[in-house]
Amino acid sequence: MATPFSNILIAPLNWGLGHATRCMPLINALLDRGIRPLLASDGAALALLRKEYPDLTALELPAYDIKYRGSNMMLTMGAQLPKITKAIFSEKQAIKKIVSDHQIEVIISDNRYGVFHPDCRNIFMTHQLNIKIPNRILEKMVAQINHQLIGRFDECWVPDYAEAPRLAGSLSENPGINTVKYTGPLSRMRKENLPTAYKLAVVLSGPEPQRTHLENILLSQLKTCQDKVCFVRGMVSDSAPPPIENKHILIHNYLTTVELNRILNVSEVVVCRSGYSSLMDLVKLNKRAILIPTPGQTEQEYLAKYLSEAGGFVTMQQRSFDLEKCLADLEKTTATNWPEEDGLGKVLDDFLRV
């Protein structure tokens, strides 16, 4: 289609791999329309994008380098606020150079508040229009700041259903921001009718050291498992994964989209974090799952509880996790059939016709 825009930059946050993976349907949609976007991120997210799209230009942005210690997200983030602020400033400087060097016309930022340029059309992508904080006064203050920052962008694209019930529940309800557009859930996965090959697919993600803590917990509880398990560590690394004594467990550091899509399709149950991108994949594939929220991440805790009440999911905290009990509880529930809504094409085409 004819479009006034040719140079588009897509920049997902490097917080686990979810922000990068949910940008993939957007990247693919642009490629289908004859537009080759530039990509920008850092760390594992950038490594993932480079592996998935080796023919696209992928640029490095300054890292936020958030260290996730303890189980209180607010204390963790608060203590590192000066470092985050500095990273956002560095991000702004890097974007100035990228826009100049590559004649960028459109910026699509997935949760990177510093990826913004006054000479570009700016889009902010997030499912968290309303950020959950276990303190009502603080939550109100954070909401005001969040909405002001989102308001700087020309549009805000929300990867969720336009009408309730929404997959992200109250997180994605529009508080009155007039630039919000709903794209429908964004998943890189595709449902296939394949015979079951694994009882469990374990797919890890998220910040360290909690990713490693959960990996150790799960491998310990799977030591004597007699069912076939595919264990994906969620580490974009070319080094060999650690050896596993249990011959029923197949372990990978990382799988490409095509490989992961097949594994999820042939697995009976998925074990994963309750990150929103993972949930969009599960709903797309209509998979039952055990959700383990990252300790202290109020968003994941809310989503795990919200979706376990909807059906097809069970949840348990990491500190008291019991795989056997979760599997027994999961047998008592059935998956909810969420609608197959694809609003991305319309939102994207409307934007490209501007």
ROLOTOR-820048 format. One record per residue (C-alpha): chain; x, y, z negated; residue number from 1. Coordinates in nm, 3 decimals, padded with zeros to 5 digits. Layout:
BEGIN
chain = A | X = X | Y = Y | Z = Z | n = NUM
...
//
This chain:
BEGIN
chain = A | X = 00.000 | Y = 00.000 | Z = 00.000 | n = 1
chain = A | X = 00.110 | Y = 00.358 | Z = 00.061 | n = 2
chain = A | X = 00.235 | Y = 00.521 | Z = -00.256 | n = 3
chain = A | X = 00.397 | Y = 00.854 | Z = -00.338 | n = 4
chain = A | X = 00.637 | Y = 00.673 | Z = -00.574 | n = 5
chain = A | X = 00.936 | Y = 00.466 | Z = -00.468 | n = 6
chain = A | X = 01.175 | Y = 00.477 | Z = -00.766 | n = 7
chain = A | X = 01.015 | Y = 00.330 | Z = -01.077 | n = 8
chain = A | X = 01.201 | Y = 00.246 | Z = -01.398 | n = 9
chain = A | X = 01.066 | Y = -00.018 | Z = -01.639 | n = 10
chain = A | X = 01.224 | Y = -00.013 | Z = -01.986 | n = 11
chain = A | X = 01.109 | Y = -00.263 | Z = -02.254 | n = 12
chain = A | X = 01.215 | Y = -00.251 | Z = -02.618 | n = 13
chain = A | X = 01.468 | Y = -00.512 | Z = -02.727 | n = 14
chain = A | X = 01.283 | Y = -00.656 | Z = -03.029 | n = 15
chain = A | X = 01.275 | Y = -01.027 | Z = -02.969 | n = 16
chain = A | X = 01.195 | Y = -01.114 | Z = -02.608 | n = 17
chain = A | X = 00.823 | Y = -01.034 | Z = -02.606 | n = 18
chain = A | X = 00.842 | Y = -00.679 | Z = -02.475 | n = 19
chain = A | X = 01.056 | Y = -00.795 | Z = -02.183 | n = 20
chain = A | X = 00.836 | Y = -01.096 | Z = -02.101 | n = 21
chain = A | X = 00.514 | Y = -00.897 | Z = -02.097 | n = 22
chain = A | X = 00.672 | Y = -00.654 | Z = -01.852 | n = 23
chain = A | X = 00.724 | Y = -00.940 | Z = -01.605 | n = 24
chain = A | X = 00.364 | Y = -00.941 | Z = -01.472 | n = 25
chain = A | X = 00.405 | Y = -00.567 | Z = -01.413 | n = 26
chain = A | X = 00.740 | Y = -00.616 | Z = -01.236 | n = 27
chain = A | X = 00.588 | Y = -00.891 | Z = -01.023 | n = 28
chain = A | X = 00.285 | Y = -00.676 | Z = -00.936 | n = 29
chain = A | X = 00.514 | Y = -00.398 | Z = -00.817 | n = 30
chain = A | X = 00.721 | Y = -00.640 | Z = -00.611 | n = 31
chain = A | X = 00.399 | Y = -00.770 | Z = -00.453 | n = 32
chain = A | X = 00.325 | Y = -00.411 | Z = -00.350 | n = 33
chain = A | X = 00.667 | Y = -00.371 | Z = -00.188 | n = 34
chain = A | X = 00.817 | Y = -00.167 | Z = -00.474 | n = 35
chain = A | X = 01.150 | Y = -00.278 | Z = -00.626 | n = 36
chain = A | X = 01.160 | Y = -00.128 | Z = -00.975 | n = 37
chain = A | X = 01.478 | Y = -00.059 | Z = -01.170 | n = 38
chain = A | X = 01.500 | Y = -00.226 | Z = -01.511 | n = 39
chain = A | X = 01.658 | Y = -00.096 | Z = -01.832 | n = 40
chain = A | X = 01.697 | Y = -00.235 | Z = -02.182 | n = 41
chain = A | X = 01.969 | Y = -00.375 | Z = -02.408 | n = 42
chain = A | X = 02.079 | Y = -00.695 | Z = -02.577 | n = 43
chain = A | X = 01.880 | Y = -01.016 | Z = -02.530 | n = 44
chain = A | X = 01.594 | Y = -00.838 | Z = -02.350 | n = 45
chain = A | X = 01.833 | Y = -00.702 | Z = -02.087 | n = 46
chain = A | X = 02.003 | Y = -01.041 | Z = -02.052 | n = 47
chain = A | X = 01.664 | Y = -01.204 | Z = -01.998 | n = 48
chain = A | X = 01.561 | Y = -00.951 | Z = -01.730 | n = 49
chain = A | X = 01.892 | Y = -00.999 | Z = -01.550 | n = 50
chain = A | X = 01.842 | Y = -01.376 | Z = -01.547 | n = 51
chain = A | X = 01.484 | Y = -01.353 | Z = -01.424 | n = 52
chain = A | X = 01.545 | Y = -01.076 | Z = -01.167 | n = 53
chain = A | X = 01.906 | Y = -01.106 | Z = -01.049 | n = 54
chain = A | X = 01.835 | Y = -00.903 | Z = -00.734 | n = 55
chain = A | X = 01.699 | Y = -00.599 | Z = -00.918 | n = 56
chain = A | X = 01.913 | Y = -00.321 | Z = -01.064 | n = 57
chain = A | X = 01.925 | Y = -00.363 | Z = -01.443 | n = 58
chain = A | X = 02.078 | Y = -00.087 | Z = -01.655 | n = 59
chain = A | X = 02.188 | Y = -00.086 | Z = -02.017 | n = 60
chain = A | X = 02.028 | Y = 00.149 | Z = -02.270 | n = 61
chain = A | X = 02.163 | Y = 00.230 | Z = -02.619 | n = 62
chain = A | X = 02.072 | Y = -00.039 | Z = -02.872 | n = 63
chain = A | X = 01.854 | Y = 00.036 | Z = -03.174 | n = 64
chain = A | X = 02.054 | Y = -00.239 | Z = -03.350 | n = 65
chain = A | X = 01.796 | Y = -00.291 | Z = -03.623 | n = 66
chain = A | X = 01.909 | Y = -00.541 | Z = -03.885 | n = 67
chain = A | X = 01.613 | Y = -00.728 | Z = -04.030 | n = 68
chain = A | X = 01.695 | Y = -00.799 | Z = -04.394 | n = 69
chain = A | X = 01.462 | Y = -00.924 | Z = -04.663 | n = 70
chain = A | X = 01.086 | Y = -00.958 | Z = -04.620 | n = 71
chain = A | X = 00.967 | Y = -00.598 | Z = -04.647 | n = 72
chain = A | X = 00.942 | Y = -00.441 | Z = -04.303 | n = 73
chain = A | X = 00.875 | Y = -00.090 | Z = -04.433 | n = 74
chain = A | X = 01.184 | Y = -00.089 | Z = -04.654 | n = 75
chain = A | X = 01.390 | Y = -00.239 | Z = -04.371 | n = 76
chain = A | X = 01.276 | Y = 00.022 | Z = -04.121 | n = 77
chain = A | X = 01.291 | Y = 00.309 | Z = -04.370 | n = 78
chain = A | X = 01.650 | Y = 00.234 | Z = -04.467 | n = 79
chain = A | X = 01.754 | Y = 00.233 | Z = -04.101 | n = 80
chain = A | X = 01.555 | Y = 00.540 | Z = -03.995 | n = 81
chain = A | X = 01.868 | Y = 00.756 | Z = -03.944 | n = 82
chain = A | X = 02.017 | Y = 00.489 | Z = -03.718 | n = 83
chain = A | X = 01.690 | Y = 00.454 | Z = -03.523 | n = 84
chain = A | X = 01.663 | Y = 00.831 | Z = -03.482 | n = 85
chain = A | X = 02.018 | Y = 00.847 | Z = -03.353 | n = 86
chain = A | X = 01.946 | Y = 00.562 | Z = -03.110 | n = 87
chain = A | X = 01.638 | Y = 00.741 | Z = -02.974 | n = 88
chain = A | X = 01.846 | Y = 01.055 | Z = -02.918 | n = 89
chain = A | X = 02.112 | Y = 00.850 | Z = -02.735 | n = 90
chain = A | X = 01.833 | Y = 00.686 | Z = -02.538 | n = 91
chain = A | X = 01.708 | Y = 01.027 | Z = -02.421 | n = 92
chain = A | X = 02.057 | Y = 01.121 | Z = -02.304 | n = 93
chain = A | X = 02.095 | Y = 00.791 | Z = -02.118 | n = 94
chain = A | X = 01.758 | Y = 00.840 | Z = -01.947 | n = 95
chain = A | X = 01.863 | Y = 01.187 | Z = -01.825 | n = 96
chain = A | X = 02.161 | Y = 01.031 | Z = -01.648 | n = 97
chain = A | X = 01.959 | Y = 00.737 | Z = -01.509 | n = 98
chain = A | X = 01.690 | Y = 00.969 | Z = -01.372 | n = 99
chain = A | X = 01.954 | Y = 01.186 | Z = -01.208 | n = 100
chain = A | X = 02.167 | Y = 00.901 | Z = -01.071 | n = 101
chain = A | X = 01.876 | Y = 00.695 | Z = -00.935 | n = 102
chain = A | X = 01.621 | Y = 00.967 | Z = -00.850 | n = 103
chain = A | X = 01.364 | Y = 00.809 | Z = -01.082 | n = 104
chain = A | X = 01.008 | Y = 00.932 | Z = -01.027 | n = 105
chain = A | X = 00.813 | Y = 00.710 | Z = -01.267 | n = 106
chain = A | X = 00.912 | Y = 00.571 | Z = -01.608 | n = 107
chain = A | X = 00.720 | Y = 00.285 | Z = -01.769 | n = 108
chain = A | X = 00.836 | Y = 00.249 | Z = -02.128 | n = 109
chain = A | X = 00.731 | Y = -00.051 | Z = -02.334 | n = 110
chain = A | X = 00.751 | Y = 00.079 | Z = -02.692 | n = 111
chain = A | X = 01.068 | Y = 00.284 | Z = -02.635 | n = 112
chain = A | X = 00.969 | Y = 00.632 | Z = -02.752 | n = 113
chain = A | X = 01.289 | Y = 00.792 | Z = -02.626 | n = 114
chain = A | X = 01.245 | Y = 00.666 | Z = -02.269 | n = 115
chain = A | X = 01.075 | Y = 00.978 | Z = -02.138 | n = 116
chain = A | X = 01.171 | Y = 01.251 | Z = -01.893 | n = 117
chain = A | X = 00.985 | Y = 01.580 | Z = -01.829 | n = 118
chain = A | X = 01.046 | Y = 01.561 | Z = -01.451 | n = 119
chain = A | X = 00.891 | Y = 01.213 | Z = -01.419 | n = 120
chain = A | X = 00.549 | Y = 01.058 | Z = -01.448 | n = 121
chain = A | X = 00.571 | Y = 00.882 | Z = -01.784 | n = 122
chain = A | X = 00.375 | Y = 00.575 | Z = -01.892 | n = 123
chain = A | X = 00.390 | Y = 00.426 | Z = -02.242 | n = 124
chain = A | X = 00.289 | Y = 00.061 | Z = -02.287 | n = 125
chain = A | X = 00.185 | Y = -00.071 | Z = -02.627 | n = 126
chain = A | X = -00.080 | Y = -00.287 | Z = -02.792 | n = 127
chain = A | X = -00.036 | Y = -00.101 | Z = -03.121 | n = 128
chain = A | X = -00.245 | Y = 00.212 | Z = -03.096 | n = 129
chain = A | X = -00.303 | Y = 00.159 | Z = -03.467 | n = 130
chain = A | X = -00.006 | Y = 00.044 | Z = -03.674 | n = 131
chain = A | X = -00.082 | Y = -00.167 | Z = -03.981 | n = 132
chain = A | X = 00.090 | Y = -00.058 | Z = -04.301 | n = 133
chain = A | X = 00.001 | Y = -00.186 | Z = -04.652 | n = 134
chain = A | X = -00.047 | Y = 00.169 | Z = -04.780 | n = 135
chain = A | X = -00.346 | Y = 00.373 | Z = -04.663 | n = 136
chain = A | X = -00.184 | Y = 00.717 | Z = -04.706 | n = 137
chain = A | X = 00.136 | Y = 00.611 | Z = -04.531 | n = 138
chain = A | X = -00.065 | Y = 00.435 | Z = -04.260 | n = 139
chain = A | X = -00.251 | Y = 00.759 | Z = -04.188 | n = 140
chain = A | X = 00.074 | Y = 00.956 | Z = -04.163 | n = 141
chain = A | X = 00.234 | Y = 00.698 | Z = -03.932 | n = 142
chain = A | X = -00.081 | Y = 00.695 | Z = -03.716 | n = 143
chain = A | X = -00.063 | Y = 01.072 | Z = -03.666 | n = 144
chain = A | X = 00.303 | Y = 01.055 | Z = -03.563 | n = 145
chain = A | X = 00.241 | Y = 00.753 | Z = -03.338 | n = 146
chain = A | X = -00.052 | Y = 00.920 | Z = -03.160 | n = 147
chain = A | X = 00.143 | Y = 01.244 | Z = -03.114 | n = 148
chain = A | X = 00.435 | Y = 01.056 | Z = -02.959 | n = 149
chain = A | X = 00.205 | Y = 00.855 | Z = -02.730 | n = 150
chain = A | X = 00.030 | Y = 01.179 | Z = -02.633 | n = 151
chain = A | X = 00.350 | Y = 01.310 | Z = -02.469 | n = 152
chain = A | X = 00.316 | Y = 01.045 | Z = -02.199 | n = 153
chain = A | X = 00.093 | Y = 01.089 | Z = -01.894 | n = 154
chain = A | X = -00.078 | Y = 00.754 | Z = -01.953 | n = 155
chain = A | X = -00.083 | Y = 00.482 | Z = -02.218 | n = 156
chain = A | X = -00.134 | Y = 00.129 | Z = -02.088 | n = 157
chain = A | X = -00.266 | Y = -00.122 | Z = -02.341 | n = 158
chain = A | X = -00.225 | Y = -00.493 | Z = -02.256 | n = 159
chain = A | X = -00.560 | Y = -00.603 | Z = -02.397 | n = 160
chain = A | X = -00.926 | Y = -00.638 | Z = -02.306 | n = 161
chain = A | X = -01.112 | Y = -00.316 | Z = -02.237 | n = 162
chain = A | X = -01.406 | Y = -00.424 | Z = -02.453 | n = 163
chain = A | X = -01.429 | Y = -00.587 | Z = -02.795 | n = 164
chain = A | X = -01.358 | Y = -00.848 | Z = -02.912 | n = 165
chain = A | X = -01.000 | Y = -00.765 | Z = -02.823 | n = 166
chain = A | X = -00.708 | Y = -01.003 | Z = -02.852 | n = 167
chain = A | X = -00.518 | Y = -00.757 | Z = -03.074 | n = 168
chain = A | X = -00.823 | Y = -00.678 | Z = -03.284 | n = 169
chain = A | X = -00.819 | Y = -00.336 | Z = -03.446 | n = 170
chain = A | X = -00.455 | Y = -00.278 | Z = -03.341 | n = 171
chain = A | X = -00.560 | Y = -00.193 | Z = -02.986 | n = 172
chain = A | X = -00.881 | Y = -00.001 | Z = -03.056 | n = 173
chain = A | X = -00.857 | Y = 00.344 | Z = -02.901 | n = 174
chain = A | X = -00.858 | Y = 00.608 | Z = -03.177 | n = 175
chain = A | X = -00.948 | Y = 00.879 | Z = -02.926 | n = 176
chain = A | X = -00.639 | Y = 00.911 | Z = -02.704 | n = 177
chain = A | X = -00.777 | Y = 01.020 | Z = -02.366 | n = 178
chain = A | X = -00.486 | Y = 00.876 | Z = -02.164 | n = 179
chain = A | X = -00.546 | Y = 00.513 | Z = -02.271 | n = 180
chain = A | X = -00.612 | Y = 00.250 | Z = -02.003 | n = 181
chain = A | X = -00.656 | Y = -00.122 | Z = -02.070 | n = 182
chain = A | X = -00.476 | Y = -00.361 | Z = -01.834 | n = 183
chain = A | X = -00.611 | Y = -00.684 | Z = -01.982 | n = 184
chain = A | X = -00.366 | Y = -00.924 | Z = -02.154 | n = 185
chain = A | X = -00.034 | Y = -00.954 | Z = -01.967 | n = 186
chain = A | X = 00.120 | Y = -01.300 | Z = -01.946 | n = 187
chain = A | X = 00.389 | Y = -01.439 | Z = -01.720 | n = 188
chain = A | X = 00.239 | Y = -01.788 | Z = -01.764 | n = 189
chain = A | X = 00.017 | Y = -01.983 | Z = -01.524 | n = 190
chain = A | X = -00.215 | Y = -02.266 | Z = -01.626 | n = 191
chain = A | X = -00.146 | Y = -02.600 | Z = -01.456 | n = 192
chain = A | X = -00.326 | Y = -02.932 | Z = -01.491 | n = 193
chain = A | X = -00.038 | Y = -03.160 | Z = -01.588 | n = 194
chain = A | X = -00.028 | Y = -03.473 | Z = -01.808 | n = 195
chain = A | X = 00.082 | Y = -03.424 | Z = -02.169 | n = 196
chain = A | X = 00.452 | Y = -03.499 | Z = -02.223 | n = 197
chain = A | X = 00.521 | Y = -03.344 | Z = -02.566 | n = 198
chain = A | X = 00.331 | Y = -03.339 | Z = -02.893 | n = 199
chain = A | X = 00.494 | Y = -03.008 | Z = -02.986 | n = 200
chain = A | X = 00.658 | Y = -02.718 | Z = -02.808 | n = 201
chain = A | X = 00.849 | Y = -02.502 | Z = -03.054 | n = 202
chain = A | X = 00.922 | Y = -02.158 | Z = -02.910 | n = 203
chain = A | X = 01.121 | Y = -01.925 | Z = -03.133 | n = 204
chain = A | X = 01.170 | Y = -01.551 | Z = -03.092 | n = 205
chain = A | X = 01.213 | Y = -01.230 | Z = -03.289 | n = 206
chain = A | X = 01.486 | Y = -01.055 | Z = -03.485 | n = 207
chain = A | X = 01.765 | Y = -01.216 | Z = -03.682 | n = 208
chain = A | X = 01.820 | Y = -01.350 | Z = -03.940 | n = 209
chain = A | X = 01.455 | Y = -01.457 | Z = -03.962 | n = 210
chain = A | X = 01.473 | Y = -01.642 | Z = -03.629 | n = 211
chain = A | X = 01.757 | Y = -01.859 | Z = -03.765 | n = 212
chain = A | X = 01.579 | Y = -01.912 | Z = -04.099 | n = 213
chain = A | X = 01.271 | Y = -02.045 | Z = -03.920 | n = 214
chain = A | X = 01.481 | Y = -02.261 | Z = -03.688 | n = 215
chain = A | X = 01.644 | Y = -02.429 | Z = -03.989 | n = 216
chain = A | X = 01.308 | Y = -02.484 | Z = -04.160 | n = 217
chain = A | X = 01.153 | Y = -02.642 | Z = -03.853 | n = 218
chain = A | X = 01.450 | Y = -02.864 | Z = -03.765 | n = 219
chain = A | X = 01.460 | Y = -02.987 | Z = -04.123 | n = 220
chain = A | X = 01.090 | Y = -03.083 | Z = -04.115 | n = 221
chain = A | X = 01.128 | Y = -03.242 | Z = -03.771 | n = 222
chain = A | X = 01.419 | Y = -03.469 | Z = -03.874 | n = 223
chain = A | X = 01.201 | Y = -03.780 | Z = -03.897 | n = 224
chain = A | X = 00.943 | Y = -03.681 | Z = -03.635 | n = 225
chain = A | X = 00.854 | Y = -03.972 | Z = -03.405 | n = 226
chain = A | X = 00.665 | Y = -03.760 | Z = -03.151 | n = 227
chain = A | X = 00.832 | Y = -03.594 | Z = -02.854 | n = 228
chain = A | X = 00.921 | Y = -03.230 | Z = -02.921 | n = 229
chain = A | X = 01.062 | Y = -02.960 | Z = -02.694 | n = 230
chain = A | X = 01.245 | Y = -02.703 | Z = -02.907 | n = 231
chain = A | X = 01.326 | Y = -02.366 | Z = -02.746 | n = 232
chain = A | X = 01.552 | Y = -02.156 | Z = -02.969 | n = 233
chain = A | X = 01.482 | Y = -01.824 | Z = -02.800 | n = 234
chain = A | X = 01.846 | Y = -01.732 | Z = -02.750 | n = 235
chain = A | X = 01.958 | Y = -01.607 | Z = -02.408 | n = 236
chain = A | X = 02.293 | Y = -01.784 | Z = -02.419 | n = 237
chain = A | X = 02.489 | Y = -02.006 | Z = -02.180 | n = 238
chain = A | X = 02.659 | Y = -02.194 | Z = -02.464 | n = 239
chain = A | X = 02.542 | Y = -02.545 | Z = -02.547 | n = 240
chain = A | X = 02.270 | Y = -02.572 | Z = -02.815 | n = 241
chain = A | X = 02.365 | Y = -02.752 | Z = -03.137 | n = 242
chain = A | X = 02.340 | Y = -03.132 | Z = -03.130 | n = 243
chain = A | X = 02.022 | Y = -03.283 | Z = -03.273 | n = 244
chain = A | X = 02.024 | Y = -03.624 | Z = -03.443 | n = 245
chain = A | X = 01.657 | Y = -03.695 | Z = -03.370 | n = 246
chain = A | X = 01.644 | Y = -03.840 | Z = -03.017 | n = 247
chain = A | X = 01.278 | Y = -03.736 | Z = -02.986 | n = 248
chain = A | X = 01.372 | Y = -03.367 | Z = -02.985 | n = 249
chain = A | X = 01.485 | Y = -03.196 | Z = -02.667 | n = 250
chain = A | X = 01.650 | Y = -02.864 | Z = -02.753 | n = 251
chain = A | X = 01.717 | Y = -02.561 | Z = -02.532 | n = 252
chain = A | X = 01.861 | Y = -02.218 | Z = -02.604 | n = 253
chain = A | X = 01.640 | Y = -02.057 | Z = -02.344 | n = 254
chain = A | X = 01.412 | Y = -02.151 | Z = -02.056 | n = 255
chain = A | X = 01.330 | Y = -01.954 | Z = -01.745 | n = 256
chain = A | X = 00.970 | Y = -01.851 | Z = -01.689 | n = 257
chain = A | X = 00.912 | Y = -02.145 | Z = -01.453 | n = 258
chain = A | X = 01.065 | Y = -02.396 | Z = -01.694 | n = 259
chain = A | X = 00.885 | Y = -02.259 | Z = -02.001 | n = 260
chain = A | X = 00.557 | Y = -02.249 | Z = -01.813 | n = 261
chain = A | X = 00.588 | Y = -02.621 | Z = -01.738 | n = 262
chain = A | X = 00.684 | Y = -02.710 | Z = -02.096 | n = 263
chain = A | X = 00.391 | Y = -02.519 | Z = -02.246 | n = 264
chain = A | X = 00.150 | Y = -02.676 | Z = -01.998 | n = 265
chain = A | X = 00.262 | Y = -03.030 | Z = -02.084 | n = 266
chain = A | X = 00.265 | Y = -02.977 | Z = -02.463 | n = 267
chain = A | X = -00.029 | Y = -03.055 | Z = -02.688 | n = 268
chain = A | X = 00.049 | Y = -02.797 | Z = -02.958 | n = 269
chain = A | X = 00.270 | Y = -02.487 | Z = -02.966 | n = 270
chain = A | X = 00.459 | Y = -02.366 | Z = -03.274 | n = 271
chain = A | X = 00.567 | Y = -02.003 | Z = -03.256 | n = 272
chain = A | X = 00.570 | Y = -01.658 | Z = -03.412 | n = 273
chain = A | X = 00.250 | Y = -01.456 | Z = -03.396 | n = 274
chain = A | X = 00.409 | Y = -01.190 | Z = -03.178 | n = 275
chain = A | X = 00.157 | Y = -01.039 | Z = -02.941 | n = 276
chain = A | X = 00.334 | Y = -01.147 | Z = -02.622 | n = 277
chain = A | X = 00.336 | Y = -01.508 | Z = -02.740 | n = 278
chain = A | X = -00.035 | Y = -01.484 | Z = -02.818 | n = 279
chain = A | X = -00.111 | Y = -01.353 | Z = -02.468 | n = 280
chain = A | X = 00.072 | Y = -01.655 | Z = -02.323 | n = 281
chain = A | X = -00.119 | Y = -01.898 | Z = -02.547 | n = 282
chain = A | X = -00.455 | Y = -01.749 | Z = -02.452 | n = 283
chain = A | X = -00.366 | Y = -01.758 | Z = -02.081 | n = 284
chain = A | X = -00.288 | Y = -02.131 | Z = -02.112 | n = 285
chain = A | X = -00.575 | Y = -02.199 | Z = -02.355 | n = 286
chain = A | X = -00.332 | Y = -02.365 | Z = -02.597 | n = 287
chain = A | X = -00.383 | Y = -02.454 | Z = -02.962 | n = 288
chain = A | X = -00.100 | Y = -02.326 | Z = -03.179 | n = 289
chain = A | X = 00.055 | Y = -02.297 | Z = -03.522 | n = 290
chain = A | X = 00.145 | Y = -01.934 | Z = -03.590 | n = 291
chain = A | X = 00.423 | Y = -01.836 | Z = -03.831 | n = 292
chain = A | X = 00.442 | Y = -01.457 | Z = -03.876 | n = 293
chain = A | X = 00.784 | Y = -01.301 | Z = -03.925 | n = 294
chain = A | X = 00.807 | Y = -01.224 | Z = -04.299 | n = 295
chain = A | X = 00.713 | Y = -00.865 | Z = -04.375 | n = 296
chain = A | X = 00.592 | Y = -00.783 | Z = -04.023 | n = 297
chain = A | X = 00.242 | Y = -00.660 | Z = -04.101 | n = 298
chain = A | X = 00.141 | Y = -00.663 | Z = -03.734 | n = 299
chain = A | X = 00.222 | Y = -01.035 | Z = -03.697 | n = 300
chain = A | X = 00.057 | Y = -01.116 | Z = -04.030 | n = 301
chain = A | X = -00.260 | Y = -00.937 | Z = -03.921 | n = 302
chain = A | X = -00.266 | Y = -01.104 | Z = -03.577 | n = 303
chain = A | X = -00.206 | Y = -01.452 | Z = -03.722 | n = 304
chain = A | X = -00.494 | Y = -01.413 | Z = -03.969 | n = 305
chain = A | X = -00.724 | Y = -01.252 | Z = -03.712 | n = 306
chain = A | X = -00.672 | Y = -01.523 | Z = -03.450 | n = 307
chain = A | X = -00.679 | Y = -01.815 | Z = -03.694 | n = 308
chain = A | X = -01.028 | Y = -01.698 | Z = -03.786 | n = 309
chain = A | X = -01.124 | Y = -01.686 | Z = -03.416 | n = 310
chain = A | X = -01.040 | Y = -02.056 | Z = -03.371 | n = 311
chain = A | X = -00.777 | Y = -02.264 | Z = -03.197 | n = 312
chain = A | X = -00.497 | Y = -02.139 | Z = -03.421 | n = 313
chain = A | X = -00.377 | Y = -02.202 | Z = -03.774 | n = 314
chain = A | X = -00.126 | Y = -01.996 | Z = -03.965 | n = 315
chain = A | X = 00.108 | Y = -02.039 | Z = -04.259 | n = 316
chain = A | X = 00.374 | Y = -01.819 | Z = -04.414 | n = 317
chain = A | X = 00.738 | Y = -01.907 | Z = -04.344 | n = 318
chain = A | X = 00.836 | Y = -01.934 | Z = -04.712 | n = 319
chain = A | X = 00.583 | Y = -02.213 | Z = -04.776 | n = 320
chain = A | X = 00.566 | Y = -02.364 | Z = -04.430 | n = 321
chain = A | X = 00.446 | Y = -02.723 | Z = -04.408 | n = 322
chain = A | X = 00.432 | Y = -02.856 | Z = -04.052 | n = 323
chain = A | X = 00.242 | Y = -03.173 | Z = -04.141 | n = 324
chain = A | X = -00.035 | Y = -02.978 | Z = -04.317 | n = 325
chain = A | X = -00.060 | Y = -02.730 | Z = -04.032 | n = 326
chain = A | X = -00.102 | Y = -03.009 | Z = -03.778 | n = 327
chain = A | X = -00.375 | Y = -03.167 | Z = -03.992 | n = 328
chain = A | X = -00.555 | Y = -02.832 | Z = -04.024 | n = 329
chain = A | X = -00.525 | Y = -02.770 | Z = -03.651 | n = 330
chain = A | X = -00.712 | Y = -03.093 | Z = -03.579 | n = 331
chain = A | X = -01.018 | Y = -02.936 | Z = -03.743 | n = 332
chain = A | X = -01.033 | Y = -02.640 | Z = -03.507 | n = 333
chain = A | X = -01.097 | Y = -02.591 | Z = -03.137 | n = 334
chain = A | X = -00.955 | Y = -02.329 | Z = -02.903 | n = 335
chain = A | X = -01.156 | Y = -02.017 | Z = -02.825 | n = 336
chain = A | X = -01.211 | Y = -01.952 | Z = -02.455 | n = 337
chain = A | X = -01.100 | Y = -01.594 | Z = -02.407 | n = 338
chain = A | X = -01.209 | Y = -01.430 | Z = -02.081 | n = 339
chain = A | X = -00.973 | Y = -01.421 | Z = -01.784 | n = 340
chain = A | X = -00.960 | Y = -01.047 | Z = -01.731 | n = 341
chain = A | X = -00.701 | Y = -00.895 | Z = -01.499 | n = 342
chain = A | X = -00.719 | Y = -00.517 | Z = -01.514 | n = 343
chain = A | X = -00.352 | Y = -00.461 | Z = -01.431 | n = 344
chain = A | X = -00.406 | Y = -00.451 | Z = -01.055 | n = 345
chain = A | X = -00.669 | Y = -00.178 | Z = -01.077 | n = 346
chain = A | X = -00.475 | Y = 00.031 | Z = -01.332 | n = 347
chain = A | X = -00.158 | Y = 00.002 | Z = -01.125 | n = 348
chain = A | X = -00.325 | Y = 00.078 | Z = -00.792 | n = 349
chain = A | X = -00.509 | Y = 00.377 | Z = -00.940 | n = 350
chain = A | X = -00.179 | Y = 00.511 | Z = -01.070 | n = 351
chain = A | X = 00.009 | Y = 00.451 | Z = -00.745 | n = 352
chain = A | X = -00.259 | Y = 00.638 | Z = -00.550 | n = 353
chain = A | X = -00.208 | Y = 00.956 | Z = -00.758 | n = 354
//
